Amino acid sequence: MTTNAQTKVGKPKSAEMYPGPGFRLRYGVGRPDPEVVQGFGKFATPEISDLMNRLYTISSQIKALTGEDLRILGPACTVKVYPGDNLAVHKSLDIAQQGDVIVVDAGGSPMNAVLGDLVSTKARHRGVKGFVVDGLIRDLPAIRALGDFPVFARGVTPIGPLHRGPGEVNYPISCGGIVGHPAPPPPTRRGRGRLHGGGGARRVLQRLGRYAARVRRRADRPGR
């Protein structure tokens, strides 16, 4: 017996998604002083960690996968994705500015990669400095072939991402055990916005300068 009837399978109600938290994008993010950002490039990561009392360094399980000689430095464009999904990663490429580092909170998932060579190539073309991913990536040989594009992640898998969401761009995230915040939006004309002068980063940079001066003085002492 044959039948022409077709059975359609609909998605369960629990699969519906809603606007608001979990589906948010923020464009108007303030920028730190470029001199402050570049100032940190003069110091090694262990020195910066020491001067922040060893509390604000991401997990060492997030490693430089594209080359130990490639450093990464820049303002963070933060991305939060559902583990194994990269819809928000793609959207971040339209939001990140030149010189940004895209930091992806994938929940440390050991399943799907959240980016590969296509996303990395597009990001590099748009002036993004690199990626830091609390999760997995793929297509590592092709990313390495770019030559100068640093990607930090927990590891590599051939399993590709989904493209459905949810996700957020430029909202607080957790990456490698550290909470990361994008800069708040610039103040409005009515003064209702919050000012963000990068004071905390500037103070750390000043302490680093004093620390480096002390080290130089000790090195210059006779008999050392």
C-alpha angles and dihedrals in degrees: 000000000000132000135191094210114121124204115220119203114211126199117263119253089246088066094063118113129211137206118256128046108025094029105058136127126189121197106168099073119154121238127234120234106280090220090058092048093049091044091067089058089072092066135066119246093245090056091051090047091051092051089052090054093255093281104104108057120109122241116288088229086080100079140180101261099175098055138324090233094061114094125193127213133160147092113306124248100195123214129186117193137178104257109275095013125104106182090116092047089060091048092050089065088066092048105039116093128222110285095026125132112220109222114195125201103203093160092252088282115182092202123071128015115244097206142012142172097309094055091042093051092049092047093050090049089054094052100258110154096218147291136279110194128188089204139031135314133192141206090052097164090055092047090050088051088065084074103208108038114107120212122181119193144140094257149306135280133170091224110108128220132258120242105214110093158188105194146136135219124206097005127114116291140176116235123175092342095309125107111231126200127192115224113275119252117277117266117276123234089260091055095244094126123088120253116233115187096167088246095157094052092044092053091050090050091051091051090049090054092052091046092052091049091053091050091051092049092052091048091052095053114114114259096027 
